[in-house]
Amino acid sequence: MSRRRFHPTDAFVDESIRGQRYLMGCVLLEAHHLAEVRSTMTDIAVFERVHFNNESQRQKTRVLEAIATMPVSVLVVVFHRRQGLTEFAARAACLGAIVGRVQAGSVGRLVIESRDDDREDVRQLLRIRRPHPPLVFEHRQGSDEPMLWVADAVTWAVGAGGRWREAVDAVVENTIELRP
């Protein structure tokens, strides 16, 4: 029996920092699944949003079990920082890898969780984004976009390793390790 082809249209990105590892997760999905996944995440949230730094162990397990059944695919980029490399360098490298993969897959929309100052991201994205296929991008607040909660959860789980990483194996399509 053949599986239906997966043609993601949207990508949602968040990061996690674990010691010298800077992780960036990119959740890919088809637009017709956006409402369903957003609704699931909103329903499962204990507070206003899901944010893995603030969740109990039980809630983390519950959220990851739900994510494992979602119609998403996740790319995780791990930048292994060494002495002298800043978080900004790690973020730029991870964004570069993600934009390359997203454009190679003809994904048309990229949403990145906003930080206090998104100007450096915008400069980086304008520099690395190719003209074709078209890719529009925007920054959104995590509290406003449940798809970013999925990226946060999966990226956290990959960074945590062990049973947490295993809980998201079903949706993590690829992990790219960057060692400068």
N, CA and C atoms as a LAMMPS dump frame, in Angstrom:
ITEM: TIMESTEP
0
ITEM: NUMBER OF ATOMS
540
ITEM: BOX BOUNDS ff ff ff
-5.0000000000000000e+02 5.0000000000000000e+02
-5.0000000000000000e+02 5.0000000000000000e+02
-5.0000000000000000e+02 5.0000000000000000e+02
ITEM: ATOMS id mol type element x y z
1 1 1 N 0.846 -1.162 0
2 1 2 C 0 0 0
3 1 3 C 0.898 1.235 0
4 2 1 N 0.648 2.199 -0.882
5 2 2 C 1.497 3.384 -0.957
6 2 3 C 0.922 4.505 -0.095
7 3 1 N 1.817 5.266 0.48
8 3 2 C 1.416 6.42 1.297
9 3 3 C 1.192 7.624 0.413
10 4 1 N 0.287 8.472 0.819
11 4 2 C 0.052 9.726 0.132
12 4 3 C 1.316 10.567 0.244
13 5 1 N 1.656 11.25 -0.833
14 5 2 C 2.851 12.105 -0.823
15 5 3 C 2.639 13.294 0.1
16 6 1 N 3.688 13.68 0.763
17 6 2 C 3.674 14.789 1.707
18 6 3 C 4.251 16.016 1.006
19 7 1 N 3.436 17.06 0.873
20 7 2 C 3.847 18.301 0.21
21 7 3 C 3.651 19.474 1.17
22 8 1 N 4.61 19.685 2.083
23 8 2 C 4.42 20.771 3.048
24 8 3 C 4.386 22.136 2.374
25 9 1 N 3.559 23.007 2.914
26 9 2 C 3.409 24.366 2.406
27 9 3 C 3.888 25.401 3.417
28 10 1 N 3.922 25.012 4.689
29 10 2 C 4.241 25.943 5.761
30 10 3 C 5.31 25.348 6.676
31 11 1 N 6.155 26.249 7.21
32 11 2 C 7.223 25.839 8.123
33 11 3 C 7.223 26.773 9.335
34 12 1 N 7.433 26.199 10.513
35 12 2 C 7.416 26.953 11.764
36 12 3 C 8.68 26.617 12.554
37 13 1 N 9.391 27.651 13.011
38 13 2 C 10.73 27.477 13.572
39 13 3 C 10.842 28.051 14.984
40 14 1 N 11.488 27.275 15.853
41 14 2 C 11.845 27.743 17.19
42 14 3 C 13.183 27.117 17.559
43 15 1 N 13.828 27.69 18.588
44 15 2 C 15.143 27.193 18.984
45 15 3 C 15.17 26.753 20.436
46 16 1 N 16.228 26.022 20.768
47 16 2 C 16.475 25.583 22.126
48 16 3 C 17.991 25.586 22.308
49 17 1 N 18.442 25.966 23.48
50 17 2 C 19.881 25.996 23.744
51 17 3 C 20.178 25.015 24.863
52 18 1 N 21.127 24.126 24.604
53 18 2 C 21.549 23.111 25.578
54 18 3 C 23.06 23.158 25.682
55 19 1 N 23.564 23.873 26.656
56 19 2 C 25.011 24.001 26.814
57 19 3 C 25.626 24.629 25.568
58 20 1 N 26.538 23.911 24.933
59 20 2 C 27.199 24.404 23.725
60 20 3 C 26.431 24.032 22.456
61 21 1 N 25.28 23.399 22.62
62 21 2 C 24.467 23.044 21.442
63 21 3 C 23.339 24.049 21.264
64 22 1 N 23.25 24.575 20.051
65 22 2 C 22.157 25.475 19.678
66 22 3 C 21.302 24.677 18.709
67 23 1 N 20.056 24.398 19.089
68 23 2 C 19.163 23.582 18.264
69 23 3 C 18.068 24.454 17.685
70 24 1 N 17.741 24.2 16.43
71 24 2 C 16.636 24.904 15.796
72 24 3 C 15.76 23.859 15.118
73 25 1 N 14.486 23.86 15.478
74 25 2 C 13.538 22.911 14.911
75 25 3 C 12.614 23.589 13.922
76 26 1 N 12.353 22.899 12.837
77 26 2 C 11.482 23.411 11.78
78 26 3 C 10.37 22.399 11.532
79 27 1 N 9.151 22.764 11.914
80 27 2 C 7.984 21.904 11.734
81 27 3 C 7.382 22.199 10.362
82 28 1 N 7.223 21.175 9.562
83 28 2 C 6.656 21.294 8.217
84 28 3 C 5.301 20.606 8.182
85 29 1 N 4.344 21.258 7.512
86 29 2 C 3.049 20.615 7.338
87 29 3 C 2.316 21.23 6.154
88 30 1 N 1.29 20.526 5.736
89 30 2 C 0.445 20.989 4.64
90 30 3 C -0.613 21.93 5.203
91 31 1 N -0.916 22.986 4.466
92 31 2 C -1.821 24.037 4.941
93 31 3 C -3.168 23.489 5.41
94 32 1 N -3.682 22.452 4.753
95 32 2 C -5.001 21.957 5.156
96 32 3 C -5.001 21.286 6.531
97 33 1 N -3.826 21.08 7.136
98 33 2 C -3.745 20.516 8.486
99 33 3 C -3.518 21.574 9.566
100 34 1 N -3.326 22.829 9.158
101 34 2 C -3.013 23.877 10.134
102 34 3 C -4.079 24.011 11.222
103 35 1 N -5.33 24.118 10.86
104 35 2 C -6.394 24.316 11.849
105 35 3 C -6.463 23.154 12.833
106 36 1 N -6.351 21.949 12.31
107 36 2 C -6.421 20.743 13.153
108 36 3 C -5.281 20.719 14.179
109 37 1 N -4.061 20.975 13.743
110 37 2 C -2.905 20.923 14.65
111 37 3 C -2.966 22.074 15.653
112 38 1 N -3.319 23.259 15.19
113 38 2 C -3.463 24.391 16.11
114 38 3 C -4.51 24.097 17.185
115 39 1 N -5.624 23.527 16.774
116 39 2 C -6.689 23.2 17.715
117 39 3 C -6.222 22.166 18.747
118 40 1 N -5.527 21.145 18.298
119 40 2 C -5.009 20.12 19.211
120 40 3 C -4.073 20.747 20.235
121 41 1 N -3.182 21.611 19.77
122 41 2 C -2.228 22.238 20.691
123 41 3 C -2.936 23.172 21.667
124 42 1 N -3.903 23.922 21.2
125 42 2 C -4.649 24.824 22.081
126 42 3 C -5.422 24.03 23.127
127 43 1 N -6.025 22.912 22.703
128 43 2 C -6.787 22.076 23.629
129 43 3 C -5.897 21.437 24.696
130 44 1 N -4.665 21.105 24.333
131 44 2 C -3.773 20.396 25.257
132 44 3 C -3.032 21.341 26.203
133 45 1 N -3.018 22.627 25.889
134 45 2 C -2.298 23.6 26.72
135 45 3 C -2.942 23.713 28.098
136 46 1 N -2.132 23.661 29.129
137 46 2 C -2.613 23.824 30.493
138 46 3 C -2.747 25.312 30.811
139 47 1 N -1.804 26.083 30.332
140 47 2 C -1.821 27.53 30.54
141 47 3 C -2.221 28.186 29.221
142 48 1 N -1.805 29.419 28.987
143 48 2 C -2.15 30.134 27.754
144 48 3 C -1.487 29.526 26.534
145 49 1 N -0.373 28.863 26.749
146 49 2 C 0.399 28.29 25.65
147 49 3 C 1.214 27.117 26.168
148 50 1 N 1.768 26.358 25.246
149 50 2 C 2.695 25.285 25.608
150 50 3 C 4.101 25.843 25.439
151 51 1 N 4.87 25.803 26.528
152 51 2 C 6.277 26.195 26.465
153 51 3 C 7.042 25.228 27.353
154 52 1 N 7.936 24.449 26.761
155 52 2 C 8.51 23.315 27.467
156 52 3 C 9.378 23.676 28.659
157 53 1 N 9.891 24.871 28.751
158 53 2 C 10.638 25.25 29.951
159 53 3 C 9.721 25.362 31.154
160 54 1 N 8.417 25.512 30.932
161 54 2 C 7.467 25.727 32.026
162 54 3 C 6.537 24.546 32.286
163 55 1 N 6.683 23.461 31.54
164 55 2 C 5.739 22.347 31.655
165 55 3 C 6.222 21.293 32.652
166 56 1 N 5.269 20.623 33.286
167 56 2 C 5.591 19.505 34.182
168 56 3 C 6.012 18.297 33.337
169 57 1 N 6.631 17.337 33.975
170 57 2 C 7.03 16.109 33.275
171 57 3 C 5.81 15.419 32.662
172 58 1 N 4.736 15.375 33.418
173 58 2 C 3.507 14.733 32.943
174 58 3 C 2.948 15.448 31.709
175 59 1 N 2.926 16.779 31.755
176 59 2 C 2.413 17.549 30.623
177 59 3 C 3.331 17.407 29.41
178 60 1 N 4.635 17.372 29.633
179 60 2 C 5.574 17.169 28.52
180 60 3 C 5.27 15.847 27.826
181 61 1 N 5.078 14.803 28.597
182 61 2 C 4.765 13.488 28.03
183 61 3 C 3.467 13.552 27.238
184 62 1 N 2.468 14.17 27.8
185 62 2 C 1.155 14.293 27.137
186 62 3 C 1.267 15.046 25.806
187 63 1 N 1.981 16.159 25.808
188 63 2 C 2.141 16.962 24.595
189 63 3 C 2.921 16.185 23.534
190 64 1 N 4.015 15.558 23.936
191 64 2 C 4.827 14.817 22.953
192 64 3 C 4.073 13.625 22.378
193 65 1 N 3.249 12.974 23.18
194 65 2 C 2.421 11.877 22.656
195 65 3 C 1.45 12.396 21.605
196 66 1 N 0.875 13.563 21.832
197 66 2 C -0.037 14.149 20.843
198 66 3 C 0.719 14.53 19.574
199 67 1 N 1.876 15.144 19.725
200 67 2 C 2.659 15.566 18.562
201 67 3 C 3.075 14.369 17.716
202 68 1 N 3.395 13.263 18.353
203 68 2 C 3.848 12.065 17.625
204 68 3 C 2.804 11.545 16.648
205 69 1 N 1.549 11.927 16.83
206 69 2 C 0.482 11.454 15.935
207 69 3 C 0.061 12.515 14.914
208 70 1 N 0.682 13.674 14.963
209 70 2 C 0.28 14.77 14.077
210 70 3 C 0.814 14.591 12.653
211 71 1 N 0.133 15.186 11.682
212 71 2 C 0.57 15.099 10.281
213 71 3 C 1.651 16.144 9.974
214 72 1 N 2.773 16.035 10.69
215 72 2 C 3.882 16.967 10.539
216 72 3 C 5.178 16.199 10.319
217 73 1 N 6.153 16.913 9.819
218 73 2 C 7.513 16.404 9.688
219 73 3 C 8.419 17.476 10.265
220 74 1 N 9.434 17.069 10.995
221 74 2 C 10.296 18.047 11.651
222 74 3 C 11.748 17.841 11.24
223 75 1 N 12.373 18.945 10.899
224 75 2 C 13.809 19.001 10.638
225 75 3 C 14.433 19.686 11.843
226 76 1 N 15.469 19.096 12.409
227 76 2 C 16.174 19.713 13.528
228 76 3 C 17.617 19.942 13.108
229 77 1 N 18.087 21.167 13.318
230 77 2 C 19.477 21.513 13.034
231 77 3 C 20.164 21.761 14.367
232 78 1 N 21.292 21.09 14.573
233 78 2 C 22.053 21.219 15.815
234 78 3 C 23.408 21.826 15.479
235 79 1 N 23.669 22.996 16.027
236 79 2 C 24.944 23.676 15.833
237 79 3 C 25.767 23.47 17.098
238 80 1 N 26.924 22.831 16.957
239 80 2 C 27.806 22.573 18.096
240 80 3 C 28.786 23.737 18.201
241 81 1 N 28.516 24.628 19.156
242 81 2 C 29.363 25.813 19.301
243 81 3 C 30.692 25.44 19.936
244 82 1 N 31.706 26.124 19.501
245 82 2 C 33.005 25.989 20.146
246 82 3 C 33.408 27.367 20.658
247 83 1 N 34.479 27.407 21.413
248 83 2 C 34.962 28.658 22.009
249 83 3 C 34.994 29.782 20.973
250 84 1 N 34.436 30.913 21.32
251 84 2 C 34.504 32.087 20.464
252 84 3 C 33.352 32.244 19.489
253 85 1 N 32.529 31.212 19.313
254 85 2 C 31.382 31.334 18.41
255 85 3 C 30.154 31.744 19.217
256 86 1 N 29.503 32.782 18.755
257 86 2 C 28.373 33.338 19.489
258 86 3 C 27.067 32.62 19.156
259 87 1 N 26.076 32.91 19.967
260 87 2 C 24.726 32.42 19.707
261 87 3 C 24.214 32.959 18.371
262 88 1 N 24.612 34.196 18.028
263 88 2 C 24.189 34.786 16.755
264 88 3 C 24.741 34.001 15.567
265 89 1 N 26.004 33.565 15.669
266 89 2 C 26.606 32.76 14.599
267 89 3 C 25.882 31.413 14.485
268 90 1 N 25.563 30.824 15.628
269 90 2 C 24.848 29.545 15.627
270 90 3 C 23.466 29.704 15.008
271 91 1 N 22.766 30.749 15.389
272 91 2 C 21.419 30.996 14.859
273 91 3 C 21.462 31.219 13.353
274 92 1 N 22.408 32.009 12.885
275 92 2 C 22.53 32.27 11.449
276 92 3 C 22.811 30.988 10.671
277 93 1 N 23.678 30.143 11.204
278 93 2 C 23.996 28.879 10.528
279 93 3 C 22.779 27.96 10.481
280 94 1 N 22.063 27.873 11.583
281 94 2 C 20.861 27.024 11.62
282 94 3 C 19.794 27.542 10.659
283 95 1 N 19.565 28.848 10.667
284 95 2 C 18.588 29.427 9.74
285 95 3 C 18.987 29.159 8.288
286 96 1 N 20.266 29.261 8.006
287 96 2 C 20.744 28.989 6.648
288 96 3 C 20.424 27.572 6.21
289 97 1 N 20.67 26.613 7.091
290 97 2 C 20.376 25.213 6.761
291 97 3 C 18.882 25.003 6.565
292 98 1 N 18.087 25.615 7.415
293 98 2 C 16.63 25.454 7.313
294 98 3 C 16.096 26.098 6.039
295 99 1 N 16.506 27.312 5.748
296 99 2 C 16.015 27.99 4.544
297 99 3 C 16.385 27.19 3.297
298 100 1 N 17.592 26.654 3.247
299 100 2 C 17.985 25.824 2.105
300 100 3 C 17.069 24.623 1.925
301 101 1 N 16.766 23.924 3.015
302 101 2 C 15.886 22.745 2.953
303 101 3 C 14.451 23.13 2.617
304 102 1 N 13.972 24.212 3.218
305 102 2 C 12.596 24.646 2.988
306 102 3 C 12.414 25.04 1.523
307 103 1 N 13.351 25.805 0.983
308 103 2 C 13.225 26.201 -0.417
309 103 3 C 13.414 25.008 -1.351
310 104 1 N 14.278 24.087 -1.014
311 104 2 C 14.453 22.892 -1.85
312 104 3 C 13.156 22.092 -1.921
313 105 1 N 12.35 22.155 -0.874
314 105 2 C 11.067 21.461 -0.848
315 105 3 C 9.903 22.304 -1.337
316 106 1 N 10.201 23.471 -1.853
317 106 2 C 9.175 24.392 -2.371
318 106 3 C 8.133 24.779 -1.332
319 107 1 N 8.552 24.883 -0.074
320 107 2 C 7.668 25.371 0.978
321 107 3 C 7.612 26.891 0.824
322 108 1 N 6.415 27.453 0.817
323 108 2 C 6.266 28.864 0.505
324 108 3 C 6.238 29.823 1.665
325 109 1 N 6.076 29.303 2.903
326 109 2 C 5.907 30.197 4.056
327 109 3 C 6.723 29.7 5.237
328 110 1 N 7.478 30.612 5.815
329 110 2 C 8.326 30.316 6.968
330 110 3 C 7.963 31.274 8.094
331 111 1 N 7.607 30.72 9.26
332 111 2 C 7.265 31.52 10.435
333 111 3 C 8.279 31.191 11.52
334 112 1 N 8.919 32.234 12.04
335 112 2 C 9.97 32.072 13.043
336 112 3 C 9.503 32.719 14.339
337 113 1 N 9.742 32.029 15.46
338 113 2 C 9.358 32.653 16.727
339 113 3 C 10.176 33.915 16.931
340 114 1 N 9.473 34.984 17.235
341 114 2 C 10.097 36.287 17.422
342 114 3 C 10.879 36.329 18.722
343 115 1 N 11.978 37.057 18.668
344 115 2 C 12.749 37.372 19.862
345 115 3 C 12.603 38.871 20.072
346 116 1 N 13.3 39.417 21.018
347 116 2 C 13.176 40.853 21.266
348 116 3 C 13.563 41.687 20.055
349 117 1 N 14.541 41.228 19.3
350 117 2 C 15.021 41.973 18.14
351 117 3 C 15.226 40.986 16.991
352 118 1 N 14.401 41.122 15.969
353 118 2 C 14.443 40.185 14.846
354 118 3 C 15.232 40.719 13.653
355 119 1 N 15.848 41.881 13.793
356 119 2 C 16.531 42.502 12.652
357 119 3 C 17.65 41.643 12.082
358 120 1 N 18.412 40.995 12.941
359 120 2 C 19.52 40.158 12.44
360 120 3 C 18.979 38.958 11.656
361 121 1 N 17.892 38.364 12.135
362 121 2 C 17.246 37.28 11.381
363 121 3 C 16.818 37.772 10.004
364 122 1 N 16.192 38.927 9.945
365 122 2 C 15.71 39.465 8.673
366 122 3 C 16.882 39.681 7.719
367 123 1 N 17.972 40.278 8.217
368 123 2 C 19.163 40.469 7.363
369 123 3 C 19.677 39.142 6.837
370 124 1 N 19.766 38.16 7.714
371 124 2 C 20.26 36.834 7.325
372 124 3 C 19.331 36.198 6.287
373 125 1 N 18.036 36.253 6.533
374 125 2 C 17.074 35.637 5.609
375 125 3 C 17.084 36.318 4.245
376 126 1 N 17.177 37.624 4.223
377 126 2 C 17.228 38.332 2.937
378 126 3 C 18.505 38.006 2.174
379 127 1 N 19.585 37.751 2.915
380 127 2 C 20.858 37.413 2.272
381 127 3 C 20.873 35.988 1.702
382 128 1 N 20.268 35.038 2.393
383 128 2 C 20.388 33.629 1.982
384 128 3 C 19.218 33.11 1.159
385 129 1 N 18.088 33.746 1.264
386 129 2 C 16.906 33.273 0.532
387 129 3 C 17.136 33.459 -0.968
388 130 1 N 16.882 32.396 -1.713
389 130 2 C 16.978 32.471 -3.179
390 130 3 C 15.688 33.064 -3.735
391 131 1 N 15.749 33.643 -4.953
392 131 2 C 14.534 34.219 -5.53
393 131 3 C 13.483 33.171 -5.908
394 132 1 N 13.938 31.946 -6.22
395 132 2 C 13.006 30.884 -6.622
396 132 3 C 13.39 29.583 -5.955
397 133 1 N 12.443 28.823 -5.508
398 133 2 C 11.027 29.145 -5.447
399 133 3 C 10.772 30.217 -4.386
400 134 1 N 9.672 30.952 -4.55
401 134 2 C 9.392 32.042 -3.614
402 134 3 C 9.221 31.537 -2.182
403 135 1 N 9.72 32.311 -1.242
404 135 2 C 9.583 32 0.183
405 135 3 C 9.305 33.299 0.919
406 136 1 N 8.148 33.373 1.538
407 136 2 C 7.839 34.513 2.392
408 136 3 C 8.113 34.094 3.828
409 137 1 N 8.539 35.05 4.635
410 137 2 C 8.826 34.737 6.034
411 137 3 C 8.292 35.843 6.923
412 138 1 N 8.041 35.469 8.161
413 138 2 C 7.589 36.424 9.161
414 138 3 C 7.992 35.928 10.536
415 139 1 N 8.058 36.859 11.466
416 139 2 C 8.271 36.525 12.865
417 139 3 C 6.928 36.669 13.585
418 140 1 N 6.64 35.713 14.469
419 140 2 C 5.413 35.776 15.273
420 140 3 C 5.772 35.492 16.716
421 141 1 N 4.992 36.027 17.606
422 141 2 C 5.157 35.743 19.027
423 141 3 C 4.702 34.308 19.296
424 142 1 N 5.461 33.596 20.114
425 142 2 C 5.097 32.226 20.443
426 142 3 C 3.72 32.114 21.052
427 143 1 N 3.333 33.107 21.822
428 143 2 C 2.02 33.068 22.469
429 143 3 C 0.877 33.17 21.466
430 144 1 N 1.165 33.677 20.265
431 144 2 C 0.125 33.884 19.246
432 144 3 C 0.018 32.764 18.222
433 145 1 N 0.95 31.82 18.224
434 145 2 C 0.978 30.81 17.158
435 145 3 C 1.238 29.413 17.726
436 146 1 N 0.18 28.594 17.863
437 146 2 C 0.344 27.246 18.408
438 146 3 C 1.299 26.349 17.611
439 147 1 N 1.499 26.626 16.339
440 147 2 C 2.455 25.813 15.573
441 147 3 C 3.877 26.001 16.106
442 148 1 N 4.159 27.158 16.651
443 148 2 C 5.48 27.381 17.247
444 148 3 C 5.649 26.566 18.522
445 149 1 N 4.551 26.217 19.173
446 149 2 C 4.608 25.365 20.359
447 149 3 C 5.087 23.971 19.976
448 150 1 N 4.672 23.523 18.796
449 150 2 C 5.115 22.211 18.308
450 150 3 C 6.629 22.246 18.084
451 151 1 N 7.103 23.304 17.431
452 151 2 C 8.543 23.44 17.19
453 151 3 C 9.312 23.499 18.507
454 152 1 N 8.796 24.234 19.467
455 152 2 C 9.433 24.34 20.783
456 152 3 C 9.52 22.965 21.448
457 153 1 N 8.423 22.234 21.445
458 153 2 C 8.373 20.932 22.118
459 153 3 C 9.325 19.922 21.485
460 154 1 N 9.281 19.82 20.171
461 154 2 C 10.129 18.828 19.495
462 154 3 C 11.604 19.185 19.642
463 155 1 N 11.924 20.458 19.494
464 155 2 C 13.323 20.878 19.617
465 155 3 C 13.83 20.631 21.036
466 156 1 N 13.003 20.928 22.027
467 156 2 C 13.361 20.647 23.417
468 156 3 C 13.614 19.153 23.605
469 157 1 N 12.721 18.318 23.083
470 157 2 C 12.836 16.867 23.255
471 157 3 C 14.106 16.324 22.6
472 158 1 N 14.423 16.801 21.417
473 158 2 C 15.655 16.357 20.743
474 158 3 C 16.867 16.76 21.578
475 159 1 N 16.841 17.992 22.087
476 159 2 C 17.956 18.45 22.914
477 159 3 C 18.085 17.68 24.216
478 160 1 N 16.968 17.286 24.794
479 160 2 C 16.981 16.542 26.056
480 160 3 C 17.49 15.12 25.872
481 161 1 N 17.237 14.539 24.696
482 161 2 C 17.709 13.183 24.419
483 161 3 C 16.92 12.122 25.163
484 162 1 N 17.44 10.893 25.125
485 162 2 C 16.84 9.772 25.84
486 162 3 C 15.391 9.523 25.477
487 163 1 N 14.577 9.291 26.493
488 163 2 C 13.169 8.965 26.257
489 163 3 C 12.422 10.126 25.618
490 164 1 N 12.871 11.354 25.897
491 164 2 C 12.22 12.516 25.294
492 164 3 C 12.446 12.517 23.787
493 165 1 N 13.666 12.245 23.385
494 165 2 C 13.986 12.185 21.949
495 165 3 C 13.203 11.055 21.289
496 166 1 N 13.152 9.926 21.937
497 166 2 C 12.411 8.773 21.394
498 166 3 C 10.931 9.097 21.219
499 167 1 N 10.372 9.921 22.081
500 167 2 C 8.954 10.266 22.01
501 167 3 C 8.601 11.008 20.723
502 168 1 N 9.579 11.661 20.096
503 168 2 C 9.303 12.426 18.875
504 168 3 C 9.915 11.792 17.622
505 169 1 N 10.473 10.601 17.762
506 169 2 C 11.075 9.928 16.601
507 169 3 C 10.116 9.809 15.421
508 170 1 N 8.84 9.631 15.695
509 170 2 C 7.863 9.441 14.614
510 170 3 C 7.731 10.665 13.712
511 171 1 N 8.036 11.853 14.232
512 171 2 C 7.861 13.064 13.43
513 171 3 C 9.183 13.717 13.015
514 172 1 N 10.289 13.352 13.657
515 172 2 C 11.578 13.947 13.278
516 172 3 C 12.086 13.231 12.032
517 173 1 N 12.007 13.939 10.93
518 173 2 C 12.407 13.39 9.632
519 173 3 C 13.914 13.387 9.455
520 174 1 N 14.566 14.44 9.973
521 174 2 C 16.004 14.567 9.762
522 174 3 C 16.612 15.441 10.839
523 175 1 N 17.833 15.1 11.231
524 175 2 C 18.623 15.929 12.15
525 175 3 C 19.924 16.235 11.453
526 176 1 N 20.211 17.512 11.319
527 176 2 C 21.461 17.97 10.693
528 176 3 C 22.388 18.463 11.795
529 177 1 N 23.592 17.928 11.825
530 177 2 C 24.59 18.339 12.806
531 177 3 C 25.579 19.274 12.124
532 178 1 N 25.732 20.478 12.647
533 178 2 C 26.697 21.446 12.123
534 178 3 C 27.835 21.582 13.127
535 179 1 N 29.05 21.3 12.658
536 179 2 C 30.231 21.402 13.514
537 179 3 C 31.231 22.342 12.832
538 180 1 N 31.23 23.594 13.245
539 180 2 C 32.107 24.563 12.577
540 180 3 C 33.577 24.298 12.842
